[in-house]
């Protein structure tokens, strides 16, 4: 499985985490796993919910969860915001 390394910024804690995500998976599959992982890494500062959204760090655009990571154009070093 191909994976990329992305930086996920967590505004509530003002912390960024580097995580690997699979390129072929749809974002709706990746988002719950990513949300749960960030919740654990943050020591509970972030609580994973079903309403979690993932945005582009540079322009704040919300990513379409029905597209794959690859289709969204995410690559190694992409910066994301988890809200």
GULUMKOL-299219 format. One record per atom (N, C-alpha, C, O): residue in three letters; atom name; x, y, z. Coordinates in Angstrom, 3 decimals, always signed. Example, Ala and Ser with C-alpha at 12.3 -4.5 7.8 and 13.67 -1.06 7.14 Angstrom:
{residuo=ALA | atomo=N | x=+13.190 | y=-5.690 | z=+7.800}
{residuo=ALA | atomo=CA | x=+12.300 | y=-4.500 | z=+7.800}
{residuo=ALA | atomo=C | x=+13.200 | y=-3.300 | z=+7.800}
{residuo=ALA | atomo=O | x=+14.236 | y=-3.319 | z=+8.465}
{residuo=SER | atomo=N | x=+12.850 | y=-2.250 | z=+7.080}
{residuo=SER | atomo=CA | x=+13.670 | y=-1.060 | z=+7.140}
{residuo=SER | atomo=C | x=+12.900 | y=+0.030 | z=+7.870}
{residuo=SER | atomo=O | x=+13.409 | y=+1.138 | z=+8.039}
This chain:
{residuo=UNK | atomo=N | x=+0.841 | y=-1.171 | z=+0.000}
{residuo=UNK | atomo=CA | x=+0.000 | y=+0.000 | z=+0.000}
{residuo=UNK | atomo=C | x=+0.890 | y=+1.238 | z=+0.000}
{residuo=UNK | atomo=O | x=+1.799 | y=+1.356 | z=+0.821}
{residuo=UNK | atomo=N | x=+0.626 | y=+2.156 | z=-0.920}
{residuo=UNK | atomo=CA | x=+1.378 | y=+3.408 | z=-0.970}
{residuo=UNK | atomo=C | x=+0.843 | y=+4.376 | z=+0.059}
{residuo=UNK | atomo=O | x=-0.368 | y=+4.532 | z=+0.218}
{residuo=UNK | atomo=N | x=+1.753 | y=+5.021 | z=+0.751}
{residuo=UNK | atomo=CA | x=+1.382 | y=+6.002 | z=+1.762}
{residuo=UNK | atomo=C | x=+2.174 | y=+7.272 | z=+1.552}
{residuo=UNK | atomo=O | x=+3.261 | y=+7.263 | z=+0.975}
{residuo=UNK | atomo=N | x=+1.605 | y=+8.370 | z=+2.035}
{residuo=UNK | atomo=CA | x=+2.311 | y=+9.647 | z=+2.008}
{residuo=UNK | atomo=C | x=+2.386 | y=+10.189 | z=+3.430}
{residuo=UNK | atomo=O | x=+1.567 | y=+9.853 | z=+4.285}
{residuo=UNK | atomo=N | x=+3.381 | y=+11.031 | z=+3.661}
{residuo=UNK | atomo=CA | x=+3.552 | y=+11.664 | z=+4.961}
{residuo=UNK | atomo=C | x=+3.009 | y=+13.084 | z=+4.872}
{residuo=UNK | atomo=O | x=+3.498 | y=+13.895 | z=+4.085}
{residuo=UNK | atomo=N | x=+1.994 | y=+13.381 | z=+5.686}
{residuo=UNK | atomo=CA | x=+1.393 | y=+14.710 | z=+5.707}
{residuo=UNK | atomo=C | x=+1.522 | y=+15.315 | z=+7.103}
{residuo=UNK | atomo=O | x=+1.696 | y=+14.603 | z=+8.092}
{residuo=UNK | atomo=N | x=+1.432 | y=+16.625 | z=+7.159}
{residuo=UNK | atomo=CA | x=+1.462 | y=+17.331 | z=+8.441}
{residuo=UNK | atomo=C | x=+0.026 | y=+17.751 | z=+8.759}
{residuo=UNK | atomo=O | x=-0.619 | y=+18.438 | z=+7.968}
{residuo=UNK | atomo=N | x=-0.462 | y=+17.329 | z=+9.922}
{residuo=UNK | atomo=CA | x=-1.817 | y=+17.660 | z=+10.346}
{residuo=UNK | atomo=C | x=-1.736 | y=+18.645 | z=+11.496}
{residuo=UNK | atomo=O | x=-1.190 | y=+18.344 | z=+12.557}
{residuo=UNK | atomo=N | x=-2.291 | y=+19.831 | z=+11.267}
{residuo=UNK | atomo=CA | x=-2.294 | y=+20.881 | z=+12.289}
{residuo=UNK | atomo=C | x=-3.591 | y=+20.802 | z=+13.088}
{residuo=UNK | atomo=O | x=-4.678 | y=+20.672 | z=+12.525}
{residuo=UNK | atomo=N | x=-3.459 | y=+20.881 | z=+14.384}
{residuo=UNK | atomo=CA | x=-4.593 | y=+20.814 | z=+15.301}
{residuo=UNK | atomo=C | x=-4.733 | y=+22.179 | z=+15.968}
{residuo=UNK | atomo=O | x=-4.033 | y=+22.460 | z=+16.941}
{residuo=UNK | atomo=N | x=-5.636 | y=+23.040 | z=+15.457}
{residuo=UNK | atomo=CA | x=-5.745 | y=+24.408 | z=+15.984}
{residuo=UNK | atomo=C | x=-6.076 | y=+24.483 | z=+17.469}
{residuo=UNK | atomo=O | x=-5.589 | y=+25.371 | z=+18.167}
{residuo=UNK | atomo=N | x=-6.896 | y=+23.563 | z=+17.954}
{residuo=UNK | atomo=CA | x=-7.307 | y=+23.610 | z=+19.359}
{residuo=UNK | atomo=C | x=-6.125 | y=+23.486 | z=+20.312}
{residuo=UNK | atomo=O | x=-6.170 | y=+24.003 | z=+21.428}
{residuo=UNK | atomo=N | x=-5.073 | y=+22.806 | z=+19.879}
{residuo=UNK | atomo=CA | x=-3.901 | y=+22.611 | z=+20.732}
{residuo=UNK | atomo=C | x=-2.673 | y=+23.349 | z=+20.210}
{residuo=UNK | atomo=O | x=-1.625 | y=+23.353 | z=+20.856}
{residuo=UNK | atomo=N | x=-2.803 | y=+23.978 | z=+19.030}
{residuo=UNK | atomo=CA | x=-1.692 | y=+24.667 | z=+18.381}
{residuo=UNK | atomo=C | x=-0.483 | y=+23.744 | z=+18.240}
{residuo=UNK | atomo=O | x=+0.650 | y=+24.111 | z=+18.551}
{residuo=UNK | atomo=N | x=-0.767 | y=+22.523 | z=+17.755}
{residuo=UNK | atomo=CA | x=+0.259 | y=+21.488 | z=+17.582}
{residuo=UNK | atomo=C | x=+0.090 | y=+20.860 | z=+16.200}
{residuo=UNK | atomo=O | x=-1.025 | y=+20.754 | z=+15.689}
{residuo=UNK | atomo=N | x=+1.185 | y=+20.454 | z=+15.611}
{residuo=UNK | atomo=CA | x=+1.157 | y=+19.718 | z=+14.344}
{residuo=UNK | atomo=C | x=+1.719 | y=+18.322 | z=+14.546}
{residuo=UNK | atomo=O | x=+2.637 | y=+18.114 | z=+15.339}
{residuo=UNK | atomo=N | x=+1.155 | y=+17.372 | z=+13.818}
{residuo=UNK | atomo=CA | x=+1.621 | y=+15.988 | z=+13.858}
{residuo=UNK | atomo=C | x=+1.904 | y=+15.519 | z=+12.435}
{residuo=UNK | atomo=O | x=+1.165 | y=+15.851 | z=+11.508}
{residuo=UNK | atomo=N | x=+2.963 | y=+14.756 | z=+12.269}
{residuo=UNK | atomo=CA | x=+3.269 | y=+14.122 | z=+10.996}
{residuo=UNK | atomo=C | x=+2.696 | y=+12.727 | z=+11.019}
{residuo=UNK | atomo=O | x=+2.988 | y=+11.942 | z=+11.921}
{residuo=UNK | atomo=N | x=+1.871 | y=+12.410 | z=+10.016}
{residuo=UNK | atomo=CA | x=+1.240 | y=+11.091 | z=+9.951}
{residuo=UNK | atomo=C | x=+1.281 | y=+10.560 | z=+8.524}
{residuo=UNK | atomo=O | x=+1.275 | y=+11.322 | z=+7.556}
{residuo=UNK | atomo=N | x=+1.322 | y=+9.246 | z=+8.418}
{residuo=UNK | atomo=CA | x=+1.237 | y=+8.585 | z=+7.120}
{residuo=UNK | atomo=C | x=-0.220 | y=+8.261 | z=+6.823}
{residuo=UNK | atomo=O | x=-0.948 | y=+7.784 | z=+7.693}
{residuo=UNK | atomo=N | x=-0.644 | y=+8.526 | z=+5.578}
{residuo=UNK | atomo=CA | x=-1.990 | y=+8.148 | z=+5.151}
{residuo=UNK | atomo=C | x=-1.893 | y=+7.433 | z=+3.802}
{residuo=UNK | atomo=O | x=-1.020 | y=+7.752 | z=+2.995}
{residuo=UNK | atomo=N | x=-2.784 | y=+6.469 | z=+3.554}
{residuo=UNK | atomo=CA | x=-2.746 | y=+5.720 | z=+2.293}
{residuo=UNK | atomo=C | x=-3.289 | y=+6.554 | z=+1.135}
{residuo=UNK | atomo=O | x=-4.287 | y=+7.259 | z=+1.288}
{residuo=UNK | atomo=N | x=-2.644 | y=+6.474 | z=-0.002}
{residuo=UNK | atomo=CA | x=-3.034 | y=+7.300 | z=-1.151}
{residuo=UNK | atomo=C | x=-4.262 | y=+6.782 | z=-1.891}
{residuo=UNK | atomo=O | x=-4.976 | y=+7.575 | z=-2.505}
{residuo=UNK | atomo=N | x=-4.524 | y=+5.508 | z=-1.854}
{residuo=UNK | atomo=CA | x=-5.629 | y=+4.927 | z=-2.623}
{residuo=UNK | atomo=C | x=-6.961 | y=+4.942 | z=-1.880}
{residuo=UNK | atomo=O | x=-8.005 | y=+4.715 | z=-2.492}
{residuo=UNK | atomo=N | x=-6.947 | y=+5.201 | z=-0.587}
{residuo=UNK | atomo=CA | x=-8.173 | y=+5.182 | z=+0.215}
{residuo=UNK | atomo=C | x=-8.956 | y=+6.476 | z=+0.056}
{residuo=UNK | atomo=O | x=-8.389 | y=+7.552 | z=-0.134}
{residuo=UNK | atomo=N | x=-10.278 | y=+6.343 | z=+0.141}
{residuo=UNK | atomo=CA | x=-11.151 | y=+7.511 | z=+0.119}
{residuo=UNK | atomo=C | x=-11.000 | y=+8.248 | z=+1.449}
{residuo=UNK | atomo=O | x=-10.708 | y=+7.639 | z=+2.478}
{residuo=UNK | atomo=N | x=-11.197 | y=+9.547 | z=+1.415}
{residuo=UNK | atomo=CA | x=-11.008 | y=+10.351 | z=+2.617}
{residuo=UNK | atomo=C | x=-11.994 | y=+9.959 | z=+3.720}
{residuo=UNK | atomo=O | x=-11.669 | y=+10.065 | z=+4.903}
{residuo=UNK | atomo=N | x=-13.200 | y=+9.506 | z=+3.343}
{residuo=UNK | atomo=CA | x=-14.152 | y=+9.090 | z=+4.378}
{residuo=UNK | atomo=C | x=-13.687 | y=+7.846 | z=+5.124}
{residuo=UNK | atomo=O | x=-14.174 | y=+7.564 | z=+6.219}
{residuo=UNK | atomo=N | x=-12.754 | y=+7.101 | z=+4.544}
{residuo=UNK | atomo=CA | x=-12.165 | y=+5.952 | z=+5.230}
{residuo=UNK | atomo=C | x=-10.980 | y=+6.380 | z=+6.097}
{residuo=UNK | atomo=O | x=-10.756 | y=+5.830 | z=+7.175}
{residuo=UNK | atomo=N | x=-10.242 | y=+7.345 | z=+5.621}
{residuo=UNK | atomo=CA | x=-9.039 | y=+7.815 | z=+6.305}
{residuo=UNK | atomo=C | x=-9.376 | y=+8.721 | z=+7.491}
{residuo=UNK | atomo=O | x=-8.729 | y=+8.646 | z=+8.535}
{residuo=UNK | atomo=N | x=-10.375 | y=+9.564 | z=+7.332}
{residuo=UNK | atomo=CA | x=-10.686 | y=+10.584 | z=+8.333}
{residuo=UNK | atomo=C | x=-10.982 | y=+10.038 | z=+9.727}
{residuo=UNK | atomo=O | x=-10.452 | y=+10.584 | z=+10.694}
{residuo=UNK | atomo=N | x=-11.797 | y=+8.994 | z=+9.889}
{residuo=UNK | atomo=CA | x=-12.026 | y=+8.481 | z=+11.250}
{residuo=UNK | atomo=C | x=-10.755 | y=+7.933 | z=+11.909}
{residuo=UNK | atomo=O | x=-10.540 | y=+8.123 | z=+13.106}
{residuo=UNK | atomo=N | x=-9.927 | y=+7.264 | z=+11.131}
{residuo=UNK | atomo=CA | x=-8.673 | y=+6.728 | z=+11.665}
{residuo=UNK | atomo=C | x=-7.714 | y=+7.856 | z=+12.038}
{residuo=UNK | atomo=O | x=-7.068 | y=+7.818 | z=+13.085}
{residuo=UNK | atomo=N | x=-7.632 | y=+8.845 | z=+11.178}
{residuo=UNK | atomo=CA | x=-6.776 | y=+10.000 | z=+11.423}
{residuo=UNK | atomo=C | x=-7.260 | y=+10.764 | z=+12.655}
{residuo=UNK | atomo=O | x=-6.456 | y=+11.158 | z=+13.500}
{residuo=UNK | atomo=N | x=-8.545 | y=+10.967 | z=+12.752}
{residuo=UNK | atomo=CA | x=-9.135 | y=+11.684 | z=+13.873}
{residuo=UNK | atomo=C | x=-8.867 | y=+10.972 | z=+15.194}
{residuo=UNK | atomo=O | x=-8.511 | y=+11.605 | z=+16.189}
{residuo=UNK | atomo=N | x=-9.039 | y=+9.657 | z=+15.197}
{residuo=UNK | atomo=CA | x=-8.797 | y=+8.876 | z=+16.413}
{residuo=UNK | atomo=C | x=-7.312 | y=+8.928 | z=+16.795}
{residuo=UNK | atomo=O | x=-6.976 | y=+9.075 | z=+17.970}
{residuo=UNK | atomo=N | x=-6.442 | y=+8.808 | z=+15.814}
{residuo=UNK | atomo=CA | x=-4.997 | y=+8.849 | z=+16.073}
{residuo=UNK | atomo=C | x=-4.573 | y=+10.192 | z=+16.655}
{residuo=UNK | atomo=O | x=-3.805 | y=+10.244 | z=+17.615}
{residuo=UNK | atomo=N | x=-5.071 | y=+11.267 | z=+16.077}
{residuo=UNK | atomo=CA | x=-4.724 | y=+12.604 | z=+16.556}
{residuo=UNK | atomo=C | x=-5.275 | y=+12.814 | z=+17.964}
{residuo=UNK | atomo=O | x=-4.631 | y=+13.459 | z=+18.791}
{residuo=UNK | atomo=N | x=-6.446 | y=+12.282 | z=+18.236}
{residuo=UNK | atomo=CA | x=-7.025 | y=+12.384 | z=+19.576}
{residuo=UNK | atomo=C | x=-6.108 | y=+11.720 | z=+20.605}
{residuo=UNK | atomo=O | x=-5.883 | y=+12.263 | z=+21.686}
{residuo=UNK | atomo=N | x=-5.588 | y=+10.555 | z=+20.263}
{residuo=UNK | atomo=CA | x=-4.685 | y=+9.836 | z=+21.169}
{residuo=UNK | atomo=C | x=-3.347 | y=+10.565 | z=+21.307}
{residuo=UNK | atomo=O | x=-2.814 | y=+10.695 | z=+22.409}
{residuo=UNK | atomo=N | x=-2.812 | y=+11.037 | z=+20.180}
{residuo=UNK | atomo=CA | x=-1.521 | y=+11.742 | z=+20.208}
{residuo=UNK | atomo=C | x=-1.588 | y=+13.043 | z=+21.004}
{residuo=UNK | atomo=O | x=-0.614 | y=+13.438 | z=+21.644}
{residuo=UNK | atomo=N | x=-2.742 | y=+13.703 | z=+20.958}
{residuo=UNK | atomo=CA | x=-2.881 | y=+14.992 | z=+21.635}
{residuo=UNK | atomo=C | x=-3.180 | y=+14.843 | z=+23.120}
{residuo=UNK | atomo=O | x=-3.299 | y=+15.842 | z=+23.830}
{residuo=UNK | atomo=N | x=-3.299 | y=+13.632 | z=+23.589}
{residuo=UNK | atomo=CA | x=-3.571 | y=+13.406 | z=+25.004}
{residuo=UNK | atomo=C | x=-4.952 | y=+13.875 | z=+25.430}
{residuo=UNK | atomo=O | x=-5.161 | y=+14.261 | z=+26.580}
{residuo=UNK | atomo=N | x=-5.893 | y=+13.837 | z=+24.492}
{residuo=UNK | atomo=CA | x=-7.261 | y=+14.218 | z=+24.806}
{residuo=UNK | atomo=C | x=-7.587 | y=+15.685 | z=+24.568}
{residuo=UNK | atomo=O | x=-8.719 | y=+16.103 | z=+24.813}
{residuo=UNK | atomo=N | x=-6.627 | y=+16.484 | z=+24.097}
{residuo=UNK | atomo=CA | x=-6.920 | y=+17.883 | z=+23.778}
{residuo=UNK | atomo=C | x=-7.903 | y=+17.990 | z=+22.619}
{residuo=UNK | atomo=O | x=-8.676 | y=+18.944 | z=+22.528}
{residuo=UNK | atomo=N | x=-7.861 | y=+17.009 | z=+21.747}
{residuo=UNK | atomo=CA | x=-8.792 | y=+16.932 | z=+20.621}
{residuo=UNK | atomo=C | x=-9.639 | y=+15.682 | z=+20.807}
{residuo=UNK | atomo=O | x=-9.103 | y=+14.599 | z=+21.041}
{residuo=UNK | atomo=N | x=-10.949 | y=+15.821 | z=+20.705}
{residuo=UNK | atomo=CA | x=-11.838 | y=+14.672 | z=+20.821}
{residuo=UNK | atomo=C | x=-12.418 | y=+14.338 | z=+19.458}
{residuo=UNK | atomo=O | x=-13.046 | y=+15.182 | z=+18.819}
{residuo=UNK | atomo=N | x=-12.205 | y=+13.107 | z=+19.017}
{residuo=UNK | atomo=CA | x=-12.692 | y=+12.660 | z=+17.719}
{residuo=UNK | atomo=C | x=-14.215 | y=+12.604 | z=+17.718}
{residuo=UNK | atomo=O | x=-14.824 | y=+12.074 | z=+18.647}
{residuo=UNK | atomo=N | x=-14.831 | y=+13.159 | z=+16.660}
{residuo=UNK | atomo=CA | x=-16.282 | y=+13.106 | z=+16.486}
{residuo=UNK | atomo=C | x=-16.597 | y=+12.759 | z=+15.037}
{residuo=UNK | atomo=O | x=-15.713 | y=+12.735 | z=+14.180}
{residuo=UNK | atomo=N | x=-17.863 | y=+12.492 | z=+14.782}
{residuo=UNK | atomo=CA | x=-18.302 | y=+12.199 | z=+13.415}
{residuo=UNK | atomo=C | x=-18.344 | y=+13.455 | z=+12.557}
{residuo=UNK | atomo=O | x=-18.416 | y=+13.363 | z=+11.331}
{residuo=UNK | atomo=N | x=-18.301 | y=+14.621 | z=+13.181}
{residuo=UNK | atomo=CA | x=-18.387 | y=+15.892 | z=+12.461}
{residuo=UNK | atomo=C | x=-17.025 | y=+16.452 | z=+12.066}
{residuo=UNK | atomo=O | x=-16.932 | y=+17.591 | z=+11.608}
{residuo=UNK | atomo=N | x=-15.985 | y=+15.672 | z=+12.236}
{residuo=UNK | atomo=CA | x=-14.623 | y=+16.112 | z=+11.937}
{residuo=UNK | atomo=C | x=-14.476 | y=+16.435 | z=+10.452}
{residuo=UNK | atomo=O | x=-14.975 | y=+15.710 | z=+9.591}
{residuo=UNK | atomo=N | x=-13.785 | y=+17.532 | z=+10.170}
{residuo=UNK | atomo=CA | x=-13.493 | y=+17.884 | z=+8.781}
{residuo=UNK | atomo=C | x=-11.994 | y=+18.096 | z=+8.619}
{residuo=UNK | atomo=O | x=-11.284 | y=+18.412 | z=+9.574}
{residuo=UNK | atomo=N | x=-11.537 | y=+17.917 | z=+7.399}
{residuo=UNK | atomo=CA | x=-10.132 | y=+18.089 | z=+7.065}
{residuo=UNK | atomo=C | x=-10.039 | y=+19.199 | z=+6.022}
{residuo=UNK | atomo=O | x=-10.727 | y=+19.168 | z=+5.001}
{residuo=UNK | atomo=N | x=-9.187 | y=+20.171 | z=+6.290}
{residuo=UNK | atomo=CA | x=-9.056 | y=+21.339 | z=+5.411}
{residuo=UNK | atomo=C | x=-7.627 | y=+21.489 | z=+4.918}
{residuo=UNK | atomo=O | x=-6.684 | y=+20.959 | z=+5.505}
{residuo=UNK | atomo=N | x=-7.495 | y=+22.222 | z=+3.830}
{residuo=UNK | atomo=CA | x=-6.193 | y=+22.595 | z=+3.314}
{residuo=UNK | atomo=C | x=-5.623 | y=+23.676 | z=+4.217}
{residuo=UNK | atomo=O | x=-6.315 | y=+24.648 | z=+4.520}
{residuo=UNK | atomo=N | x=-4.390 | y=+23.532 | z=+4.649}
{residuo=UNK | atomo=CA | x=-3.765 | y=+24.484 | z=+5.567}
{residuo=UNK | atomo=C | x=-3.583 | y=+25.855 | z=+4.927}
{residuo=UNK | atomo=O | x=-3.737 | y=+26.877 | z=+5.595}
{residuo=UNK | atomo=N | x=-3.260 | y=+25.883 | z=+3.651}
{residuo=UNK | atomo=CA | x=-2.921 | y=+27.145 | z=+2.992}
{residuo=UNK | atomo=C | x=-4.123 | y=+28.028 | z=+2.689}
{residuo=UNK | atomo=O | x=-4.042 | y=+29.248 | z=+2.835}
{residuo=UNK | atomo=N | x=-5.240 | y=+27.432 | z=+2.267}
{residuo=UNK | atomo=CA | x=-6.382 | y=+28.260 | z=+1.882}
{residuo=UNK | atomo=C | x=-7.677 | y=+27.953 | z=+2.644}
{residuo=UNK | atomo=O | x=-8.688 | y=+28.626 | z=+2.443}
{residuo=UNK | atomo=N | x=-7.652 | y=+26.943 | z=+3.514}
{residuo=UNK | atomo=CA | x=-8.825 | y=+26.618 | z=+4.323}
{residuo=UNK | atomo=C | x=-9.909 | y=+25.854 | z=+3.601}
{residuo=UNK | atomo=O | x=-10.981 | y=+25.631 | z=+4.164}
{residuo=UNK | atomo=N | x=-9.658 | y=+25.440 | z=+2.355}
{residuo=UNK | atomo=CA | x=-10.657 | y=+24.698 | z=+1.587}
{residuo=UNK | atomo=C | x=-10.929 | y=+23.353 | z=+2.248}
{residuo=UNK | atomo=O | x=-10.004 | y=+22.649 | z=+2.654}
{residuo=UNK | atomo=N | x=-12.203 | y=+23.007 | z=+2.350}
{residuo=UNK | atomo=CA | x=-12.602 | y=+21.731 | z=+2.947}
{residuo=UNK | atomo=C | x=-12.489 | y=+20.637 | z=+1.887}
{residuo=UNK | atomo=O | x=-12.972 | y=+20.791 | z=+0.766}
{residuo=UNK | atomo=N | x=-11.845 | y=+19.535 | z=+2.259}
{residuo=UNK | atomo=CA | x=-11.653 | y=+18.431 | z=+1.323}
{residuo=UNK | atomo=C | x=-12.930 | y=+17.602 | z=+1.177}
{residuo=UNK | atomo=O | x=-13.660 | y=+17.386 | z=+2.145}
{residuo=UNK | atomo=N | x=-13.184 | y=+17.144 | z=-0.041}
{residuo=UNK | atomo=CA | x=-14.324 | y=+16.282 | z=-0.354}
{residuo=UNK | atomo=C | x=-14.011 | y=+14.873 | z=+0.139}
{residuo=UNK | atomo=O | x=-13.062 | y=+14.250 | z=-0.339}
{residuo=UNK | atomo=N | x=-14.788 | y=+14.366 | z=+1.081}
{residuo=UNK | atomo=CA | x=-14.508 | y=+13.057 | z=+1.672}
{residuo=UNK | atomo=C | x=-14.790 | y=+11.902 | z=+0.722}
{residuo=UNK | atomo=O | x=-14.412 | y=+10.766 | z=+1.007}
{residuo=UNK | atomo=N | x=-15.451 | y=+12.172 | z=-0.406}
{residuo=UNK | atomo=CA | x=-15.765 | y=+11.115 | z=-1.362}
{residuo=UNK | atomo=C | x=-14.641 | y=+10.865 | z=-2.364}
{residuo=UNK | atomo=O | x=-14.741 | y=+9.962 | z=-3.195}
{residuo=UNK | atomo=N | x=-13.586 | y=+11.652 | z=-2.292}
{residuo=UNK | atomo=CA | x=-12.441 | y=+11.473 | z=-3.179}
{residuo=UNK | atomo=C | x=-11.309 | y=+10.786 | z=-2.440}
{residuo=UNK | atomo=O | x=-11.216 | y=+10.855 | z=-1.215}
{residuo=UNK | atomo=N | x=-10.451 | y=+10.120 | z=-3.201}
{residuo=UNK | atomo=CA | x=-9.299 | y=+9.469 | z=-2.584}
{residuo=UNK | atomo=C | x=-8.231 | y=+10.517 | z=-2.276}
{residuo=UNK | atomo=O | x=-8.262 | y=+11.631 | z=-2.799}
{residuo=UNK | atomo=N | x=-7.308 | y=+10.145 | z=-1.436}
{residuo=UNK | atomo=CA | x=-6.195 | y=+11.026 | z=-1.086}
{residuo=UNK | atomo=C | x=-5.452 | y=+11.422 | z=-2.358}
{residuo=UNK | atomo=O | x=-5.066 | y=+12.578 | z=-2.529}
{residuo=UNK | atomo=N | x=-5.260 | y=+10.467 | z=-3.233}
{residuo=UNK | atomo=CA | x=-4.568 | y=+10.714 | z=-4.495}
{residuo=UNK | atomo=C | x=-5.360 | y=+11.683 | z=-5.381}
{residuo=UNK | atomo=O | x=-4.782 | y=+12.600 | z=-5.966}
{residuo=UNK | atomo=N | x=-6.684 | y=+11.484 | z=-5.481}
{residuo=UNK | atomo=CA | x=-7.537 | y=+12.349 | z=-6.301}
{residuo=UNK | atomo=C | x=-7.556 | y=+13.790 | z=-5.780}
{residuo=UNK | atomo=O | x=-7.736 | y=+14.733 | z=-6.550}
{residuo=UNK | atomo=N | x=-7.372 | y=+13.947 | z=-4.480}
{residuo=UNK | atomo=CA | x=-7.342 | y=+15.280 | z=-3.885}
{residuo=UNK | atomo=C | x=-6.027 | y=+16.005 | z=-4.146}
{residuo=UNK | atomo=O | x=-5.902 | y=+17.200 | z=-3.878}
{residuo=UNK | atomo=N | x=-5.061 | y=+15.280 | z=-4.666}
{residuo=UNK | atomo=CA | x=-3.766 | y=+15.878 | z=-4.984}
{residuo=UNK | atomo=C | x=-2.843 | y=+16.012 | z=-3.788}
{residuo=UNK | atomo=O | x=-1.859 | y=+16.750 | z=-3.836}
{residuo=UNK | atomo=N | x=-3.158 | y=+15.300 | z=-2.713}
{residuo=UNK | atomo=CA | x=-2.285 | y=+15.344 | z=-1.541}
{residuo=UNK | atomo=C | x=-1.014 | y=+14.570 | z=-1.841}
{residuo=UNK | atomo=O | x=-1.044 | y=+13.552 | z=-2.532}
{residuo=UNK | atomo=N | x=+0.093 | y=+15.055 | z=-1.323}
{residuo=UNK | atomo=CA | x=+1.388 | y=+14.410 | z=-1.561}
{residuo=UNK | atomo=C | x=+2.235 | y=+14.550 | z=-0.309}
{residuo=UNK | atomo=O | x=+1.823 | y=+15.195 | z=+0.655}
{residuo=UNK | atomo=N | x=+3.408 | y=+13.950 | z=-0.320}
{residuo=UNK | atomo=CA | x=+4.324 | y=+14.075 | z=+0.815}
{residuo=UNK | atomo=C | x=+4.547 | y=+15.547 | z=+1.135}
{residuo=UNK | atomo=O | x=+4.860 | y=+16.350 | z=+0.256}
{residuo=UNK | atomo=N | x=+4.379 | y=+15.884 | z=+2.411}
{residuo=UNK | atomo=CA | x=+4.604 | y=+17.244 | z=+2.862}
{residuo=UNK | atomo=C | x=+3.379 | y=+18.136 | z=+2.835}
{residuo=UNK | atomo=O | x=+3.446 | y=+19.292 | z=+3.251}
{residuo=UNK | atomo=N | x=+2.240 | y=+17.605 | z=+2.340}
{residuo=UNK | atomo=CA | x=+1.008 | y=+18.414 | z=+2.347}
{residuo=UNK | atomo=C | x=+0.649 | y=+18.782 | z=+3.782}
{residuo=UNK | atomo=O | x=+0.837 | y=+17.992 | z=+4.707}
{residuo=UNK | atomo=N | x=+0.127 | y=+19.997 | z=+3.949}
{residuo=UNK | atomo=CA | x=-0.269 | y=+20.485 | z=+5.259}
{residuo=UNK | atomo=C | x=-1.797 | y=+20.534 | z=+5.345}
{residuo=UNK | atomo=O | x=-2.462 | y=+21.106 | z=+4.481}
{residuo=UNK | atomo=N | x=-2.335 | y=+19.927 | z=+6.397}
{residuo=UNK | atomo=CA | x=-3.776 | y=+19.839 | z=+6.574}
{residuo=UNK | atomo=C | x=-4.166 | y=+20.391 | z=+7.934}
{residuo=UNK | atomo=O | x=-3.342 | y=+20.476 | z=+8.844}
{residuo=UNK | atomo=N | x=-5.439 | y=+20.767 | z=+8.062}
{residuo=UNK | atomo=CA | x=-5.983 | y=+21.216 | z=+9.349}
{residuo=UNK | atomo=C | x=-7.108 | y=+20.269 | z=+9.717}
{residuo=UNK | atomo=O | x=-7.979 | y=+19.994 | z=+8.892}
{residuo=UNK | atomo=N | x=-7.104 | y=+19.772 | z=+10.932}
{residuo=UNK | atomo=CA | x=-8.146 | y=+18.880 | z=+11.441}
{residuo=UNK | atomo=C | x=-9.017 | y=+19.670 | z=+12.403}
{residuo=UNK | atomo=O | x=-8.546 | y=+20.154 | z=+13.432}
{residuo=UNK | atomo=N | x=-10.303 | y=+19.796 | z=+12.054}
{residuo=UNK | atomo=CA | x=-11.238 | y=+20.556 | z=+12.885}
{residuo=UNK | atomo=C | x=-12.396 | y=+19.655 | z=+13.298}
{residuo=UNK | atomo=O | x=-13.301 | y=+20.099 | z=+14.005}
